Amino acid sequence: MRLTSFATVVLALTLPLCLAGCGNTDPTAPTPPLTAVTIAVYAGPIDPGGSTKYIVTLDADSTLQVNLAGEQLADPIRTVSVPLKIDISNWDGTACTPMESVVTEPRLTAQLQRYLTQGTYCVQLSDPGTLMQTVGAVLKIAYPAPKLFTGTAAPVTFSSVLPPRGTVSKSFVVSTEGTIDVTLDSVASSPDATFALGLGVVPTDSSNCTLTTIVRTRPGGPAQLSALANAGSYCAAVIDDGALTSPSSFSITIAHP
């Protein structure tokens, strides 16, 4: 079991770590600008029967929003969807006393959300008995809860060069809750090959892309990857599993609210 301060831990494309959060909204709370919102991403392993806990310190009364964003397995990297338990707890300096809990599969919308007074809290992620193997769990926390931002203009068309066995990602901001659709439009040198297409989360203090959903697909529409998401910062990525022998140009389209 892990105890740590509320600092961002990021995973690239390896087995992740985790965190947890809270629920109950304050309907009167004002909508903060993106620059006033803290979005933290935690990634790391959860073993069968195991758990991870973190200390969250709020400097002001805030609505804390938490979601189990994804679960990864390695060799090859892929994502799974196994229910895990998220707890929000009071912290007395020694132990966590649960206030609210939920058992949930990964998604990009908050599974727990709670208005909390200024202070220190404990958030936990644990296996309720569903895991058969260690997974890399990706957990996202945001506070104050993001409701509406000035987002990236959509749709986003992004073109770049993918190296053999490489990964290239593109970040974007979703202005309000809605569906993200990602399409791998083309890979110039290998139009019939299969590539990994990923969707992930981005913290506010860096540009690191932590993937939460990965599919294998050939280039060409319609959208091969879709997910309902809260307002916030996200990323899409293209990964070569071995189809390329030399760098190749590619293009993706990202549609979002």
C-alpha positions as CSV (number, residue, x, y, z in Angstrom):
1,M,0.0,0.0,0.0
2,R,1.4,3.4,-1.0
3,L,1.0,6.8,0.8
4,T,2.3,9.9,-1.0
5,S,1.7,13.6,-1.3
6,F,-0.6,15.0,-4.0
7,A,2.0,15.3,-6.8
8,T,1.6,14.2,-10.4
9,V,3.1,10.8,-11.3
10,V,3.1,10.2,-15.1
11,L,3.5,7.0,-17.1
12,A,4.6,7.0,-20.7
13,L,3.7,3.7,-22.3
14,T,4.5,1.3,-19.5
15,L,2.7,-0.3,-16.6
16,P,0.9,2.5,-14.6
17,L,0.0,3.5,-11.0
18,C,-3.2,5.0,-9.5
19,L,-5.2,7.3,-7.3
20,A,-8.7,7.9,-6.3
21,G,-11.4,10.6,-5.5
22,C,-14.7,11.9,-4.3
23,G,-18.5,12.7,-5.0
24,N,-21.5,15.2,-4.5
25,T,-21.5,18.5,-6.4
26,D,-21.9,22.0,-5.3
27,P,-24.4,23.4,-7.9
28,T,-23.6,27.0,-6.9
29,A,-19.8,26.7,-7.3
30,P,-18.6,29.0,-10.1
31,T,-17.0,27.6,-13.2
32,P,-13.2,28.2,-13.0
33,P,-11.1,28.9,-16.1
34,L,-8.7,26.2,-17.2
35,T,-5.8,28.0,-15.7
36,A,-7.5,27.8,-12.3
37,V,-8.1,24.1,-12.4
38,T,-5.6,21.5,-11.2
39,I,-5.7,18.2,-13.2
40,A,-3.4,15.5,-11.8
41,V,-2.7,12.1,-13.4
42,Y,-1.5,9.1,-11.4
43,A,-0.4,5.9,-13.0
44,G,1.0,2.7,-11.5
45,P,0.4,-1.0,-10.7
46,I,-2.5,-2.5,-8.7
47,D,-1.9,-6.1,-7.7
48,P,-4.7,-8.6,-7.1
49,G,-6.0,-7.9,-3.6
50,G,-3.9,-4.7,-3.5
51,S,-4.5,-1.0,-3.0
52,T,-2.9,2.4,-3.3
53,K,-3.7,5.5,-1.3
54,Y,-2.8,9.2,-1.6
55,I,-3.1,12.3,0.5
56,V,-4.9,15.2,-1.2
57,T,-4.5,18.7,0.3
58,L,-7.1,21.3,-0.7
59,D,-6.0,24.9,-0.1
60,A,-9.6,26.2,-0.5
61,D,-13.1,24.7,-0.5
62,S,-13.4,22.9,-3.8
63,T,-15.4,20.3,-5.7
64,L,-13.0,17.3,-6.1
65,Q,-13.6,15.2,-9.2
66,V,-12.1,11.8,-9.6
67,N,-12.2,9.1,-12.3
68,L,-10.5,5.8,-12.9
69,A,-9.5,6.7,-16.4
70,G,-7.9,3.5,-17.7
71,E,-6.1,0.2,-17.1
72,Q,-3.1,-1.0,-19.0
73,L,-1.3,-4.2,-19.6
74,A,2.1,-4.6,-21.3
75,D,3.7,-6.8,-23.9
76,P,2.0,-5.6,-26.1
77,I,0.7,-2.5,-24.5
78,R,-3.1,-2.7,-24.4
79,T,-6.0,-1.6,-22.2
80,V,-8.6,-3.6,-20.3
81,S,-11.7,-2.8,-18.3
82,V,-11.9,-4.4,-14.9
83,P,-13.9,-2.9,-12.0
84,L,-11.9,-1.4,-9.2
85,K,-12.9,0.4,-6.1
86,I,-12.4,4.2,-5.5
87,D,-12.7,5.6,-1.9
88,I,-12.8,9.1,-0.6
89,S,-11.8,9.4,3.0
90,N,-11.1,11.7,5.8
91,W,-7.4,11.7,6.8
92,D,-6.4,12.1,10.5
93,G,-2.7,12.0,9.9
94,T,-2.5,8.2,10.3
95,A,-5.5,6.5,8.8
96,C,-8.1,6.9,6.1
97,T,-11.8,6.9,7.2
98,P,-14.0,6.3,4.1
99,M,-16.8,8.8,3.4
100,E,-17.9,7.6,0.0
101,S,-17.0,4.7,-2.3
102,V,-17.8,3.3,-5.7
103,V,-16.8,0.2,-7.7
104,T,-16.4,1.1,-11.3
105,E,-14.8,0.3,-14.6
106,P,-12.6,2.8,-16.3
107,R,-14.1,5.8,-18.1
108,L,-13.3,9.5,-18.8
109,T,-16.2,10.9,-16.8
110,A,-16.0,11.3,-13.1
111,Q,-17.2,8.4,-11.0
112,L,-16.9,10.3,-7.7
113,Q,-17.4,14.0,-7.2
114,R,-17.7,15.8,-3.9
115,Y,-17.7,19.3,-2.5
116,L,-15.1,19.4,0.3
117,T,-14.0,22.1,2.7
118,Q,-10.4,23.2,2.8
119,G,-8.2,20.5,4.4
120,T,-6.4,17.2,3.8
121,Y,-8.1,14.1,2.6
122,C,-7.2,10.5,1.6
123,V,-8.1,8.9,-1.7
124,Q,-7.7,5.2,-2.4
125,L,-7.9,2.8,-5.3
126,S,-8.2,-0.9,-4.5
127,D,-9.0,-4.3,-6.0
128,P,-12.5,-5.4,-4.8
129,G,-11.7,-9.0,-5.8
130,T,-12.0,-8.7,-9.5
131,L,-8.3,-8.6,-10.6
132,M,-6.7,-11.8,-12.0
133,Q,-3.4,-10.1,-12.7
134,T,-1.6,-6.8,-12.0
135,V,-2.8,-3.9,-14.1
136,G,-1.5,-0.4,-14.6
137,A,-4.3,1.8,-13.3
138,V,-4.6,5.4,-14.5
139,L,-6.4,7.7,-12.2
140,K,-7.3,11.4,-12.8
141,I,-8.2,14.0,-10.2
142,A,-9.4,17.5,-10.9
143,Y,-10.2,20.4,-8.6
144,P,-12.2,22.6,-8.7
145,A,-14.3,20.3,-10.9
146,P,-13.9,21.4,-14.5
147,K,-17.3,22.2,-16.1
148,L,-16.7,24.6,-19.0
149,F,-13.5,25.9,-20.6
150,T,-12.4,27.6,-23.8
151,G,-11.4,24.4,-25.6
152,T,-9.3,23.6,-28.6
153,A,-11.1,24.3,-31.9
154,A,-12.6,21.1,-33.3
155,P,-12.3,19.0,-35.3
156,V,-8.5,18.8,-34.9
157,T,-6.6,17.4,-37.9
158,F,-3.1,16.4,-37.0
159,S,-0.3,15.2,-39.3
160,S,3.2,14.1,-38.4
161,V,5.8,11.4,-38.9
162,L,5.7,8.1,-37.0
163,P,9.0,6.3,-36.6
164,P,9.3,2.5,-36.5
165,R,8.2,1.2,-33.0
166,G,7.5,4.8,-32.1
167,T,4.6,6.8,-30.6
168,V,3.4,10.3,-31.6
169,S,0.7,12.1,-29.6
170,K,-1.4,15.3,-29.9
171,S,-3.0,17.1,-27.0
172,F,-6.2,19.0,-27.0
173,V,-8.7,20.6,-24.6
174,V,-12.4,19.6,-24.4
175,S,-14.6,22.6,-23.5
176,T,-17.5,20.7,-21.9
177,E,-18.7,17.2,-21.3
178,G,-19.3,15.3,-24.6
179,T,-18.0,12.6,-26.9
180,I,-14.4,12.5,-28.3
181,D,-14.0,10.7,-31.6
182,V,-10.6,9.8,-32.9
183,T,-9.9,8.6,-36.5
184,L,-6.7,7.3,-37.9
185,D,-7.2,8.8,-41.4
186,S,-4.0,7.6,-43.1
187,V,-0.5,6.1,-42.8
188,A,1.3,6.9,-46.1
189,S,3.7,3.9,-46.4
190,S,1.4,1.2,-44.9
191,P,-2.3,1.9,-45.7
192,D,-3.3,-1.7,-45.0
193,A,-1.3,-2.3,-41.9
194,T,-2.6,-2.3,-38.3
195,F,-1.6,0.4,-35.8
196,A,-2.4,1.2,-32.2
197,L,-4.6,4.2,-31.8
198,G,-4.9,5.6,-28.2
199,L,-6.8,8.2,-26.2
200,G,-5.5,9.5,-22.9
201,V,-5.3,12.2,-20.2
202,V,-3.0,15.1,-19.7
203,P,-2.2,16.9,-16.4
204,T,-2.2,20.7,-16.1
205,D,1.5,20.8,-15.1
206,S,3.0,19.0,-18.1
207,S,2.3,17.8,-21.6
208,N,2.7,14.1,-20.8
209,C,0.2,11.9,-22.5
210,T,-1.0,8.9,-20.4
211,L,-3.0,6.6,-22.5
212,T,-6.3,5.2,-21.1
213,T,-7.8,3.4,-24.1
214,I,-6.0,1.7,-26.9
215,V,-7.4,0.0,-30.0
216,R,-5.7,-1.7,-32.9
217,T,-7.0,-0.5,-36.3
218,R,-6.2,0.0,-40.0
219,P,-6.2,3.6,-41.3
220,G,-9.5,4.9,-42.7
221,G,-12.7,6.2,-41.3
222,P,-15.2,6.2,-39.6
223,A,-13.9,7.0,-36.1
224,Q,-12.2,3.9,-34.7
225,L,-12.1,5.2,-31.1
226,S,-14.9,7.1,-29.2
227,A,-15.3,8.0,-25.5
228,L,-17.6,10.2,-23.4
229,A,-15.4,12.6,-21.4
230,N,-15.6,15.5,-18.9
231,A,-14.2,18.9,-19.8
232,G,-10.4,18.9,-19.5
233,S,-7.1,18.2,-21.2
234,Y,-6.7,15.0,-23.3
235,C,-4.5,13.5,-25.9
236,A,-4.6,11.1,-28.9
237,A,-1.7,8.9,-30.0
238,V,-0.6,6.7,-32.8
239,I,1.7,3.7,-32.0
240,D,3.6,1.5,-34.4
241,D,3.7,-2.1,-33.2
242,G,6.1,-3.2,-35.9
243,A,4.4,-2.5,-39.2
244,L,6.9,0.2,-40.2
245,T,10.4,-0.4,-41.4
246,S,11.0,3.4,-42.0
247,P,9.4,6.6,-40.7
248,S,6.0,7.3,-42.3
249,S,3.7,10.3,-42.4
250,F,0.3,9.9,-40.9
251,S,-2.9,11.9,-40.2
252,I,-5.5,11.7,-37.5
253,T,-8.7,13.6,-36.9
254,I,-10.0,14.4,-33.4
255,A,-13.7,15.6,-33.0
256,H,-14.8,16.8,-29.6
257,P,-17.2,19.3,-28.0
